[in-house]
Structures are given as C-alpha cells and as structure tokens.
Amino acid sequence: MKHPVLENRVRFVVWWLVWLFVALGQALLFYFAYGTFLNISIVDSLLSLLIYSGIALSLWYPFNFFNTGQTKYLTILMNLVLTGAISIASWIMITRFIIPLILPGQQNFDEYWTATFPYRIGTGVFIYGLIILTYYLFMSLTNLSEKKSREAKLESLVKETELKMLRSQINPHFLFNSLNSVSSLTITDPDKARDMVIKLSEFMRYALSKKDEQPVTLRSELENLRLYLDIEKVRFGDRLSTEEKIEEKCFDVKMPVMMLQPLYENAIKHGVYESTEIVRIITSVKLIDGYMEIIISNNYDPAPEARKGTGTGLKNVVRRLELFYGNKSYMKTSGENGIFTVSLYIPADCK
Amino acid sequence: MAKIRTIIVEDEAPARDIIRHYLKELEDIEVVAECADGFSGLKTISALKPDLVFLDIQMPRLTGVEMLEVMTEKPAIIFTTAFDQFALKAFELNAVDYILKPFPKRRFIEAVNKAVEKIRSGTENKEPAELLAKKPESAAPVNRIVVRKGSAINLIPVEQVKYVEAQDDYVMIHHSSGKALKQQTMKFYEENLPSKDFVRIHRSFIVRVQEINRIEPYEKDNHVAVLKSGEKLPVSRAGYKHLKEELSF
C-alpha cells in the first residue's frame, strides 16, 4: 500500500498545516501556563512537533507491516504499544538534545523542561493515538475500495468468459463434414474446393476474431451468414434453400456478433438434418418501434418421432441477449404446421 | 471371385462422391446403390442384400445406428461419421470398422480390406443385443425407439411409450397405439429411458409413472400397479421401493 501522505500532494500540505496549527496551539498553551518562557516555548513547540511529525510520517511503514498477514490482534496491539514507546522516547530525547543547541545560554531551560515533561508525555501518547486512528482508517478505506474494484473486475471477467463460452460453440459436425466435402471436391472439382476452403476460413476468422464487447452491423452479420450458408449448400445441395427480406435501413443497426449463426444452425439441424424434403430458411428483418425485429423461419418434419435437440443452441442465444441488453431485448419461438419460427427483438438505437 | 456388392448410405452428396471415387479404384468392389437417407437405405439393403454397406450416422428420418438396430440380415458395415466416435465405440464390434470424416485414402482402404477379409472368410456378425447394451453414457438420450413390423419400420416417440415388458431375449414395447417387439435388453431401457418418467417396478417391467392409476396390495407381501388402461402389472419388493422413492408416498 502506498504512503497516504507522501504519495499525495494535497494530503502532504494538509498534513503540515495541521501540525503547524497544533504547534501554535501548544505554544499558546505553554505561554499561558508557563508565561516566563515565551521564547523557549514557541521554539520548542514548533521544533518538537516538527520532529514528531517526521517520526509520525515514518510510522506508516511499521504500521503497514504489522497489518500485512497479521491476524492476531494481541500481536498487533503489542507491536503498536512497543513502537509507540520507542517513538515517544526517541522524540523526547531528540527534542531534549536539540533545543539547547538552538537556544544556547538559556539558564532556565532545565526548569522549563522539568515543568513541561509530564505534558510532553501526554501529548506524545495522545498524538500517537491519533496517528494510529488516522492510518488505520485510511488502510481500511483503501482495502474496502480495493475489494470493490477487485469484485467489479472479477464480475466483468466472469461475464466476458461466459460470453466467450456461449459464443465459441462451432458445431463439430459442421466443421468436419465441411472438411469432408472439401476433401471430396479436391477430386471432383478443385476450383470449388478452393472456393470452399476460402469461405470456411473467412467464416472461422469472423467467428473467432471478433470481440464480444464490440457490436457489429447487421450487414456484416449477414455477410458472414451467407458464407456459412454457402458452405452448408455445398454439403446439402438442393435440400437447402434460403431467402432474405431485409429493410434497407436495418443494415447499419448494431447487434452482438455471431448472434444469428446459431439460429441458422438450429434451423439446419432440425430442418435439413432430419428431413428429405427441401428446407427453406426465410430471414426477414424490419424496424418496429425502435426495435429491430429479426424473424428466421424454416419448415421441418413435425412428426412426433422426429428427433429433438437439447435446446442448448437457442438457450445460449437467449442468455447472450440477456448479458448484452439486460431485459431490453427478447426472443420468442413457435412451431406450428411444420414451420418453426424464431423472432428476435434487438434495441435499434444501440450504436 | 464374385465382386463384393456394396451400398453407400450417406445424405451429403460430396461425401458419397469421395467414397464412390475411392471404391472405383478397387477391383473387388462393385457399388450397386447409393441412398441419401435412412429409410431408403434400409429398403434398398433388404431388397439388394449387399455384402458391404458404408453407413453414415447423422441422416434424415433414421440414423445409421437405428438402421443397424432393425436390420434383419446384416451385411458388413463400415460406419463413416464426422463426430460420433464416442457413441460409435460401442458399435465397434458390430461394425467392421468406422472411419472419421474427412478420412485419408490409406485409412479408407484399410477399412475396406478389413471388410473384404471378413466377407470372404464368412465370419458372422455378433448378435446386436449384447453389444447395444454397452451403449456408453455419453450417447444421446433415447427419444424414439425404432421397431420393425414385418417389412415396415416404425418410429415410436418415447412420450408414447406406456411400459416395457421383458420377453426372453426381446422386450415388448407397449405404446399408445399398440405394441412392438424389439431386440434389446431391459437394462438398456432402465438406463436410457428418462429416469424422471419411468420406474422399473419389476424384473420384467419398466413403467411410465404417469400411466399408473393406483397401486393395490396383492397376496401377502406383494403389490400390483393398475394402469389407466386397466392393465395390472406385478410390482416386486424392490420395485415397490423404487416407486415409493419416485412418488414419495
């Protein structure tokens, strides 16, 4: 922990002003109590408290040391008392030695010293107590704010990690089957194979490189989606067809990265994977009351024996929306007459 | 020597292309058909009775694993899959081999050679029941049961299953629109049917909890479960304990 006074200019000035004020008070007190030693008492007050102030500044270091790793209050108390005794004793001895050097030939100094000695002890102890209080107050306040900032940091770290985990789930089926298609195309159609490798790379780069905190435009999301769908079309051929109906003004609306891909993946998984019919995925986007409405629908086999997923893909999208927008966005799904629809509502003013 | 008659069952065209391409170079092999989904695959296999089948797992309508469950005469099987290797381990013995996509030519040829050797030597495939029971926990939960009735293949959604009854080496699946025999073990269903819905009430019975109307005492120590349909199923002492835990009465 940094020194509370030496590391801060304002506190440094205030520190000395307080001491000066105390010194003047003491000088006045001495003057009224022991009026005969006016010149001595002024010099003594200023000088002795100056010395004490120096000692007080350096006391920070042992205090800080006592507090690190020490949990036994008795040990800390013993340390404080011992340090106090040493500090006060050295303060009085230094003062006793220096004042005659500055004010030579004062015969009545001894008398003055004896008279003020009990008072000195009292002041020493009192000020020492104040210093302990000040430093400890500072330490606990600093600890508190440090703890708070640490907690805040941890929280944002957890959130970030969660977002990353929710996003980075590229379906291994997609990856390996696409690579298998590439492997096949190298024999039957090398140009198409190269084209697919490039698309796959671009898609993966987009999926892996974008930071979660930076929203992207709908345009770049859709561009990336076309890559994804092109790759899937190589795998599934005519079984997959897509259609887009996008309102022009929606293209520049910002949204979280890789938010739509899981919805398409879901459509393909439950549509194309499970059906021999042509599956048509329709995307329509428009602005409604400050929200961007994204509707993705696909036909699927509604038979009860059709295999069902675990719903993880859609759940992840909902969770991500929550983390991004709080309760300002939402998603709903419906499956009727063999058409599955996901509707997504994203605040459109989020730049 | 007669050529080995082969069928490719695979729903993605490029994946079929590469298998066909590799096979073209092998003189022993003759591709007699290609199928793009599980149902047509099954139909073609029983019609053409091939020696060897390349079988994808993830396919529309019926998965490769489900196809294998209901095949009556089993050709040599080589599974080709992208990412189901864990589910596949259990079927390893039942299939000649499995290859992970994308596969190198060397690995492909190795699998084919294994199959050819097995077909030429006439080794029988092992019975599936004992092997199916080895299905590991990491496999996807059962949500439909594939059964064969004559030449028809039926898919029974798990939601329609009322109870499962042991019958020698088979189990009888009683569902909302009839019953069907299936070569499988009770242990398999005890482990793979959703445990919140099904309870094993007897050595020979696994029942859907919701189907139970009431439980009546029977003779001195035993109980019977009366189903909503009026059918009565015996409840063993252990089964009674399971029911007690499940229904907390």
Interface residues (C-beta under 8 A of the other chain):
Chain A: P172 H173 L175 F176 N177 L179 N180 S181 V182 S183 S184 L185 I187 T188 V234 R235 F236 G237 V272 Y273 E274 S275 T276 D301 A303 P304 E305 R307 K308
Chain B: D11 E12 A13 P14 A15 D17 I18 H21 A36 D37 Q58 P60 R61 T63 A82 F83 L100 K101 P102 F103 N143 R144 L155 I156 P157 E159 Q160
